[in-house]
């Protein structure tokens, strides 16, 4: 029964793949001895490998070819030249092919903006808690973000709060939250002309700054951004499209 079932599907299901082990063997100038197959059109019998029939009807011929050292060297040389030395199946060629396929389905490239090494690793440390940074010819490991924050808070706690006012107090209590809020609120204010004019007036008017603390301005900008986003049915990330309506 098994023979009947196998014969019904034999050679009708083809797995069109090539194992990486074949490339490893070719890289080391080994002579490949393989069962006959398609091998994705990459390997050709009696050029890249010694073919063994599926029913082993040519096994004696295979043995004779293996005994022929010159023939084996020729097969190994062909495989190494076409699979390895040609670079056709290298990672570089794979990446180039991937980039071409990706470019065919994407629009024009966005404007590139260079990012300094310091900014790149600082941003990863702050947002992703990645504490590994390059140092000379090796890598250094920074203290965790929680430890760094604790050290900063401890150092700031030594400062007299009354000298720096409410802003200083909030900076001392939670420097991480303070800087994030300052960054987000400033971006919101700068990308909308009306809010940009408001921030300019605030920073230029000393009396206004004495009456309204900077932390209050930050809170109001964040609240305004949330209110406008909710009224217009968009998220916070879309708020920059609503500048003229504010």
C-alpha positions in Angstrom: 0.0 0.0 0.0 2.8 2.4 0.9 4.5 1.8 -2.4 1.3 2.6 -4.3 0.7 5.8 -2.4 4.3 7.0 -2.7 4.3 6.3 -6.5 1.2 8.5 -6.8 2.9 11.6 -5.6 6.5 10.8 -6.4 8.1 13.7 -8.4 4.8 15.6 -8.3 5.7 17.6 -5.2 9.0 19.5 -5.7 10.7 21.4 -2.9 12.5 24.1 -4.9 15.1 25.0 -2.3 18.9 24.8 -1.8 20.4 24.1 1.6 23.0 26.4 2.9 25.1 23.3 3.6 25.7 23.1 -0.2 27.2 26.6 -0.2 29.4 25.7 2.8 30.7 22.6 1.0 31.3 24.5 -2.2 33.2 27.2 -0.2 35.6 24.5 1.1 36.1 23.0 -2.4 34.3 19.8 -1.5 32.9 17.5 -4.2 29.1 17.4 -4.0 27.3 14.1 -4.4 23.6 14.7 -4.5 20.4 13.0 -5.4 19.0 14.3 -8.7 16.7 17.3 -8.3 16.0 20.8 -9.4 17.9 22.7 -6.7 16.2 26.0 -7.7 18.0 25.9 -11.0 21.3 26.7 -9.2 23.0 23.3 -9.3 23.5 21.4 -12.6 24.3 17.6 -12.5 27.7 16.5 -13.5 28.8 20.2 -13.4 28.3 21.1 -9.8 27.6 17.7 -8.3 27.8 14.0 -9.0 24.2 12.9 -9.6 22.7 9.9 -7.8 19.6 8.5 -9.4 16.6 8.3 -7.0 16.4 4.5 -7.6 20.2 4.2 -7.2 20.4 2.6 -10.6 23.7 4.5 -11.3 25.4 3.8 -8.0 28.2 2.0 -9.6 28.9 4.9 -12.0 28.9 7.2 -8.9 31.5 5.1 -7.2 33.7 5.2 -10.3 33.5 9.0 -10.6 34.3 9.4 -6.9 37.5 7.4 -7.5 38.5 9.8 -10.3 40.4 12.5 -8.4 40.7 14.8 -11.5 36.9 14.6 -12.1 36.2 15.3 -8.4 38.5 18.4 -8.5 36.7 19.7 -11.6 33.3 19.3 -10.0 34.4 21.0 -6.9 36.1 23.8 -8.9 32.9 24.4 -10.9 30.8 24.6 -7.8 33.2 27.0 -6.0 33.5 29.3 -9.0 29.7 29.5 -9.8 28.3 29.5 -6.2 31.0 31.2 -4.2 33.6 33.1 -6.2 31.0 34.6 -8.6 29.3 36.5 -5.7 25.9 35.7 -7.3 24.6 34.3 -4.1 26.5 36.5 -1.6 24.8 38.6 1.1 25.8 41.7 -0.9 23.9 40.4 -3.9 21.0 39.4 -1.8 20.7 42.9 -0.2 21.0 44.6 -3.6 18.2 42.4 -4.9 16.1 43.1 -1.9 16.7 46.9 -2.3 15.6 46.8 -5.9 12.4 44.9 -5.0 11.7 47.4 -2.2 12.4 50.4 -4.4 9.9 49.1 -7.0 7.1 49.3 -4.4 8.0 52.6 -2.6 7.9 56.2 -3.5 10.7 58.7 -3.8 13.2 58.6 -0.9 12.5 61.0 1.9 14.9 63.8 2.7 17.9 62.5 4.6 18.9 64.1 7.9 22.2 63.3 9.4 22.1 62.3 13.0 25.1 62.8 15.1 26.6 59.8 17.0 25.9 61.5 20.3 22.3 62.2 19.5 21.7 58.7 18.2 23.0 57.0 21.3 21.5 59.6 23.7 18.1 59.1 22.1 18.3 55.3 22.4 19.4 55.6 26.0 16.5 57.9 26.9 13.7 56.3 24.9 14.8 52.6 24.7 17.1 52.3 27.7 20.0 51.1 25.5 23.0 51.6 27.7 25.7 50.3 25.3 27.8 53.0 23.6 31.0 53.0 21.6 34.1 54.1 23.5 37.4 54.3 21.5 37.9 50.8 20.0 35.4 49.0 22.3 32.0 49.4 23.9 31.1 50.8 27.3 28.0 50.1 29.4 26.3 53.1 31.0 24.3 52.8 34.2 20.6 52.1 33.7 18.3 54.9 33.1 16.6 54.4 36.5 20.0 54.6 38.2 21.0 57.7 36.2 17.7 59.4 37.0 18.1 58.6 40.7 21.6 60.1 40.7 20.3 63.2 38.9 17.5 63.6 41.4 19.8 63.1 44.3 22.1 65.8 43.0 19.3 68.2 42.2 17.8 67.7 45.7 20.8 69.3 47.2 19.9 72.6 45.5 17.8 75.2 47.3 14.4 75.0 45.8 13.3 78.5 46.8 16.0 79.9 44.6 14.6 78.3 41.4 10.9 78.6 42.0 8.2 76.2 40.9 10.0 75.2 37.7 13.1 74.2 39.7 11.0 72.2 42.2 9.4 70.2 39.4 12.8 69.6 37.8 14.2 68.4 41.1 11.2 66.1 41.9 11.0 64.4 38.4 13.7 65.6 35.9 12.7 62.9 33.3 9.1 63.9 33.2 10.0 67.6 33.2 12.2 67.4 30.2 9.8 65.2 28.2 6.9 67.6 28.9 9.1 70.6 28.0 10.2 68.9 24.8 6.7 67.9 23.7 5.0 71.2 24.7 7.7 73.2 22.9 7.2 71.2 19.7 3.5 71.7 19.9 4.0 75.5 20.3 6.5 75.9 17.6 4.7 74.1 14.8 1.5 76.2 15.0 1.9 79.9 14.0 -0.6 81.2 16.6 1.0 79.3 19.4 4.4 80.2 18.3 3.4 83.9 18.5 2.0 83.2 22.0 5.2 81.6 23.2 7.3 84.5 21.7 5.2 87.0 23.6 5.5 85.0 26.8 9.3 84.8 26.7 9.6 88.5 25.8 7.2 89.8 28.5 8.9 89.6 31.9 5.7 90.6 33.7 3.8 87.8 32.0 6.5 85.3 33.0 6.3 86.4 36.6 2.6 86.0 36.6 2.4 82.6 34.7 5.1 80.0 35.4 6.7 78.1 32.5 5.3 74.8 33.9 1.8 76.2 33.6 2.4 77.2 30.0 3.6 73.7 29.2 0.5 72.2 30.8 -1.8 74.5 28.9 -0.1 73.7 25.6 -0.5 70.0 26.2 -4.2 70.4 27.2 -4.9 72.6 24.2 -3.3 70.1 21.9 -5.5 67.3 23.4 -8.7 69.3 23.2 -8.1 70.3 19.6 -7.3 66.7 18.7 -10.5 65.4 20.3 -12.7 68.1 18.7 -11.3 67.4 15.3 -11.4 63.6 15.7 -7.7 63.1 15.2 -4.9 61.9 17.3 -2.2 64.0 18.9 0.3 63.1 16.1 -2.1 64.7 13.5 -2.4 68.0 15.3 0.3 69.6 13.2 -2.2 69.5 10.3 -4.6 71.8 12.1 -2.4 74.8 12.6 -4.6 77.4 10.7 -7.7 76.3 12.6 -6.3 77.0 16.0 
